[in-house]
């Protein structure tokens, strides 16, 4: 099978992913093999490729927004059948026994493995995944539509939950890339007003087209205080701005796995019971809930497609903010 392999991290401009031929992986106990149809490209993949995330496994195949069909079953599989269409997301496996898993906080598992980072991912013709961590996909979403939802959509959904968004809230989104342009569709489904603060006219035009009531620069404040805010941009300097944007009692969630340093700020910005929360990974429940909401609400991703051979170019486009919405590798031949 074909696979895009990272042997050593390097700036994406050096195109460090290498297309190789290797044997297809064989599923072990309670694993399935998924024949990959499509795989979304994510800024987190860029962090893996460039070494922003510590790499405990090399070589590694990136990619954690995988859509495909089950084409092999390991011993002991009972949930899935050959031919089932499934998704493979960021959370690859958890131990089920650590204190976090026992508290139903599997996204914080002390021993978790992650697709495309500590386990091989979907920039390949096939990938294996524990059967219990394969995501059920609604028939209403085709392969290219579903792939970007498996991280950008799911993490955006978790960020909205961490921000405690309620129906009818006014919500500010800082940054408007792959995740935010899906989150705004969920927010409209919940009857929320959405303001978008982002750099780049391409992103602003997309925000207007998707119904933002106000669109401004990333460092601007919205015309009225918001109930909640989500910072999607990996820019720590936006955290004090987001706190200024929410009312007393409001909540700010930070959606990125990687962010530049947050500058020191005055306590007054946090005072009056404003809350600041990070988002770490995702759970299987997040994925299942969001995919169902996406089908119900008609959430759709703007995406540009690339062949598997052009994975470096897809990540280079993401690095340069040249992708409107999401980038998706069309893998199946």
ChimeraX attribute file (.defattr): number of C-alpha atoms within 10 A of each C-alpha:
attribute: neighborCount
match mode: 1-to-1
recipient: residues
	/A:1	11
	/A:2	17
	/A:3	27
	/A:4	25
	/A:5	22
	/A:6	21
	/A:7	15
	/A:8	14
	/A:9	22
	/A:10	17
	/A:11	15
	/A:12	19
	/A:13	12
	/A:14	11
	/A:15	18
	/A:16	18
	/A:17	25
	/A:18	15
	/A:19	19
	/A:20	12
	/A:21	13
	/A:22	11
	/A:23	9
	/A:24	16
	/A:25	16
	/A:26	14
	/A:27	19
	/A:28	16
	/A:29	12
	/A:30	16
	/A:31	22
	/A:32	29
	/A:33	24
	/A:34	30
	/A:35	25
	/A:36	29
	/A:37	22
	/A:38	30
	/A:39	36
	/A:40	31
	/A:41	30
	/A:42	24
	/A:43	20
	/A:44	23
	/A:45	22
	/A:46	24
	/A:47	20
	/A:48	22
	/A:49	29
	/A:50	20
	/A:51	14
	/A:52	15
	/A:53	16
	/A:54	12
	/A:55	15
	/A:56	10
	/A:57	14
	/A:58	15
	/A:59	16
	/A:60	25
	/A:61	29
	/A:62	30
	/A:63	31
	/A:64	31
	/A:65	28
	/A:66	39
	/A:67	31
	/A:68	26
	/A:69	20
	/A:70	24
	/A:71	16
	/A:72	17
	/A:73	22
	/A:74	17
	/A:75	11
	/A:76	11
	/A:77	16
	/A:78	11
	/A:79	9
	/A:80	17
	/A:81	14
	/A:82	13
	/A:83	13
	/A:84	13
	/A:85	23
	/A:86	23
	/A:87	27
	/A:88	31
	/A:89	30
	/A:90	28
	/A:91	25
	/A:92	25
	/A:93	22
	/A:94	21
	/A:95	14
	/A:96	17
	/A:97	13
	/A:98	15
	/A:99	13
	/A:100	16
	/A:101	18
	/A:102	12
	/A:103	12
	/A:104	12
	/A:105	14
	/A:106	25
	/A:107	20
	/A:108	18
	/A:109	21
	/A:110	15
	/A:111	14
	/A:112	16
	/A:113	16
	/A:114	19
	/A:115	25
	/A:116	26
	/A:117	27
	/A:118	20
	/A:119	24
	/A:120	26
	/A:121	32
	/A:122	33
	/A:123	32
	/A:124	31
	/A:125	25
	/A:126	27
	/A:127	28
	/A:128	27
	/A:129	24
	/A:130	19
	/A:131	24
	/A:132	16
	/A:133	21
	/A:134	28
	/A:135	20
	/A:136	16
	/A:137	22
	/A:138	17
	/A:139	10
	/A:140	13
	/A:141	18
	/A:142	11
	/A:143	22
	/A:144	23
	/A:145	19
	/A:146	29
	/A:147	32
	/A:148	31
	/A:149	30
	/A:150	27
	/A:151	27
	/A:152	27
	/A:153	28
	/A:154	29
	/A:155	28
	/A:156	29
	/A:157	28
	/A:158	23
	/A:159	29
	/A:160	26
	/A:161	14
	/A:162	20
	/A:163	25
	/A:164	17
	/A:165	21
	/A:166	16
	/A:167	13
	/A:168	15
	/A:169	17
	/A:170	21
	/A:171	30
	/A:172	28
	/A:173	27
	/A:174	29
	/A:175	26
	/A:176	27
	/A:177	25
	/A:178	28
	/A:179	27
	/A:180	27
	/A:181	27
	/A:182	26
	/A:183	26
	/A:184	28
	/A:185	22
	/A:186	23
	/A:187	22
	/A:188	17
	/A:189	17
	/A:190	15
	/A:191	14
	/A:192	18
	/A:193	19
	/A:194	26
	/A:195	26
	/A:196	31
	/A:197	26
	/A:198	23
	/A:199	18
	/A:200	15
	/A:201	11
	/A:202	16
	/A:203	24
	/A:204	22
	/A:205	12
	/A:206	18
	/A:207	27
	/A:208	14
	/A:209	9
	/A:210	15
	/A:211	16
	/A:212	22
	/A:213	13
	/A:214	17
	/A:215	23
	/A:216	19
	/A:217	16
	/A:218	21
	/A:219	15
	/A:220	16
	/A:221	19
	/A:222	21
	/A:223	10
	/A:224	12
	/A:225	17
	/A:226	24
	/A:227	23
	/A:228	29
	/A:229	32
	/A:230	30
	/A:231	26
	/A:232	25
	/A:233	26
	/A:234	19
	/A:235	18
	/A:236	16
	/A:237	17
	/A:238	22
	/A:239	24
	/A:240	18
	/A:241	18
	/A:242	29
	/A:243	25
	/A:244	20
	/A:245	25
	/A:246	26
	/A:247	17
	/A:248	18
	/A:249	13
	/A:250	23
	/A:251	27
	/A:252	30
	/A:253	26
	/A:254	29
	/A:255	28
	/A:256	22
	/A:257	16
	/A:258	16
	/A:259	14
	/A:260	11
	/A:261	11
	/A:262	12
	/A:263	10
	/A:264	8
	/A:265	12
	/A:266	8
	/A:267	8
	/A:268	10
	/A:269	17
	/A:270	19
	/A:271	12
	/A:272	12
	/A:273	12
	/A:274	19
	/A:275	17
	/A:276	18
	/A:277	14
	/A:278	16
	/A:279	19
	/A:280	15
	/A:281	19
	/A:282	22
	/A:283	21
	/A:284	20
	/A:285	13
	/A:286	19
	/A:287	29
	/A:288	17
	/A:289	12
	/A:290	22
	/A:291	24
	/A:292	16
	/A:293	16
	/A:294	23
	/A:295	16
	/A:296	13
	/A:297	15
	/A:298	14
	/A:299	22
	/A:300	18
	/A:301	23
	/A:302	16
	/A:303	18
	/A:304	15
	/A:305	17
	/A:306	20
	/A:307	15
	/A:308	25
	/A:309	20
	/A:310	17
	/A:311	23
	/A:312	22
	/A:313	17
	/A:314	26
	/A:315	25
	/A:316	19
	/A:317	15
	/A:318	22
	/A:319	17
	/A:320	8
	/A:321	15
	/A:322	16
	/A:323	20
	/A:324	19
	/A:325	23
	/A:326	26
	/A:327	28
	/A:328	25
	/A:329	28
	/A:330	20
	/A:331	24
	/A:332	15
	/A:333	8
